[in-house]
């Protein structure tokens, strides 16, 4: 079975700063990044890594075409989050990788399975692709400005 996921900028940046972006590519047969997300990360250091990954077969850049749905969602969500959800629907992706709570709720309402950075890290830990302690991962995330408190982070990563 081919696993596909669309991915938003917050997940890309968090995993990129941790050095685990390429590992997430191992979880999915195809990662799809929207043009608007690519534009959002253009000035971030992780852009170079994403550019390299798009040259291979692991990451694909796409543009959402369901204009009515794009317009409807963009009234309450950011451009990148909107296009990440719409592409997940259009391409029948297995997951939309999103961190924003409002975007996650919207995706779920539209029957899109969502995962965030913490859930992805949990999978990487479970598969032993990452050998760091949950406490260390949480500390690094918080130090880089990730939006989670230590208690919630540890709860998710230690489950």
C-alpha positions as CSV (number, residue, x, y, z in Angstrom):
1,X,0.0,0.0,0.0
2,X,1.3,3.4,-0.9
3,X,1.0,6.0,1.9
4,X,0.6,9.6,0.9
5,X,0.6,12.7,3.1
6,X,0.3,16.4,2.6
7,X,2.4,18.5,4.9
8,X,2.1,22.0,6.3
9,X,4.9,24.4,7.1
10,X,4.9,24.1,10.9
11,X,5.5,20.4,10.7
12,X,8.3,20.9,8.1
13,X,10.0,23.5,10.1
14,X,9.8,21.7,13.5
15,X,11.1,18.4,12.0
16,X,13.7,20.2,9.9
17,X,15.1,22.0,13.0
18,X,15.3,18.6,14.8
19,X,17.0,17.0,11.8
20,X,14.2,14.5,11.3
21,X,12.6,15.6,8.0
22,X,14.2,12.9,5.9
23,X,13.1,10.3,8.5
24,X,9.5,11.4,8.1
25,X,9.9,10.7,4.4
26,X,10.6,7.1,5.3
27,X,7.1,6.9,6.9
28,X,5.3,7.8,3.7
29,X,5.8,6.7,0.1
30,X,5.0,10.3,-1.0
31,X,4.9,13.6,0.8
32,X,3.0,16.4,-0.9
33,X,3.8,20.0,-0.2
34,X,1.5,22.7,-1.5
35,X,2.9,25.7,-3.5
36,X,1.7,28.0,-0.7
37,X,3.5,26.0,2.0
38,X,6.7,26.1,-0.1
39,X,6.4,29.9,-0.4
40,X,5.8,30.1,3.4
41,X,9.1,28.3,4.1
42,X,11.1,29.9,1.4
43,X,13.1,32.1,3.9
44,X,13.6,29.3,6.5
45,X,16.8,27.3,6.5
46,X,14.7,24.1,6.0
47,X,13.8,25.3,2.5
48,X,17.2,24.0,1.2
49,X,16.4,20.5,2.5
50,X,12.9,20.5,1.1
51,X,14.3,21.6,-2.3
52,X,16.7,18.7,-2.3
53,X,13.9,16.3,-1.4
54,X,11.7,17.6,-4.2
55,X,14.5,16.7,-6.7
56,X,14.1,13.1,-5.7
57,X,10.9,11.1,-5.7
58,X,10.0,11.6,-2.0
59,X,8.5,15.0,-2.0
60,X,6.2,16.4,-4.6
61,X,5.0,20.0,-5.0
62,X,1.3,20.5,-6.0
63,X,-1.4,23.1,-6.1
64,X,-4.9,22.7,-4.9
65,X,-7.5,23.1,-7.6
66,X,-10.8,22.9,-5.9
67,X,-11.3,26.7,-5.9
68,X,-14.6,26.7,-4.1
69,X,-13.2,24.7,-1.2
70,X,-10.0,26.7,-1.2
71,X,-12.0,30.0,-0.9
72,X,-14.3,28.6,1.8
73,X,-11.5,27.4,4.0
74,X,-9.2,30.4,3.5
75,X,-11.7,32.6,5.3
76,X,-10.8,30.9,8.6
77,X,-7.4,29.3,8.0
78,X,-4.0,30.3,6.6
79,X,-3.2,29.7,3.0
80,X,-0.8,26.9,3.6
81,X,-3.1,25.1,6.0
82,X,-6.0,25.5,3.6
83,X,-4.1,24.1,0.6
84,X,-2.7,21.2,2.7
85,X,-6.2,20.1,3.6
86,X,-7.6,20.6,0.1
87,X,-4.7,18.7,-1.5
88,X,-5.3,15.8,1.0
89,X,-8.9,15.6,-0.2
90,X,-8.0,16.0,-3.9
91,X,-5.2,13.5,-3.9
92,X,-6.9,11.1,-1.5
93,X,-3.9,11.4,0.9
94,X,-3.8,9.1,3.9
95,X,-2.9,12.0,6.2
96,X,-2.7,15.8,6.4
97,X,0.3,16.7,8.6
98,X,-0.8,19.8,10.5
99,X,-0.1,21.4,13.9
100,X,-2.6,24.2,14.0
101,X,-5.6,23.1,16.1
102,X,-8.2,25.0,14.0
103,X,-6.8,23.4,10.8
104,X,-6.8,20.0,12.4
105,X,-10.4,20.3,13.5
106,X,-11.4,21.5,10.0
107,X,-9.5,18.6,8.4
108,X,-11.3,16.1,10.6
109,X,-14.7,17.7,9.8
110,X,-13.9,17.1,6.2
111,X,-13.0,13.5,6.9
112,X,-9.2,14.0,6.5
113,X,-7.0,12.0,8.9
114,X,-4.6,14.4,10.5
115,X,-1.3,14.0,12.4
116,X,0.9,16.7,13.9
117,X,4.6,17.0,14.8
118,X,4.2,15.2,18.1
119,X,2.4,12.2,16.6
120,X,5.0,11.9,13.9
121,X,7.8,12.0,16.5
122,X,5.9,9.4,18.5
123,X,5.9,7.1,15.5
124,X,9.6,7.7,14.8
125,X,10.3,6.8,18.5
126,X,8.1,3.7,18.3
127,X,9.8,2.5,15.1
128,X,13.2,3.2,16.8
129,X,14.1,5.6,13.9
130,X,14.8,8.2,16.6
131,X,16.8,7.2,19.7
132,X,16.4,10.3,21.7
133,X,14.7,10.4,25.0
134,X,11.2,12.0,24.9
135,X,12.4,14.6,27.5
136,X,15.2,15.6,25.2
137,X,13.0,15.9,22.2
138,X,10.5,18.0,24.1
139,X,13.2,20.2,25.4
140,X,14.5,20.8,21.8
141,X,11.0,21.5,20.5
142,X,10.3,24.0,23.2
143,X,13.7,25.7,22.8
144,X,13.1,26.2,19.1
145,X,9.8,27.9,19.9
146,X,7.4,25.1,19.2
147,X,3.9,25.9,20.7
148,X,3.7,23.0,23.1
149,X,4.1,22.9,26.9
150,X,6.4,20.3,28.4
151,X,3.7,18.3,30.1
152,X,1.6,17.8,27.0
153,X,4.7,17.0,24.9
154,X,5.9,14.3,27.4
155,X,2.4,12.8,27.6
156,X,2.2,12.4,23.8
157,X,5.8,11.1,23.4
158,X,5.7,8.7,26.3
159,X,2.2,7.1,25.6
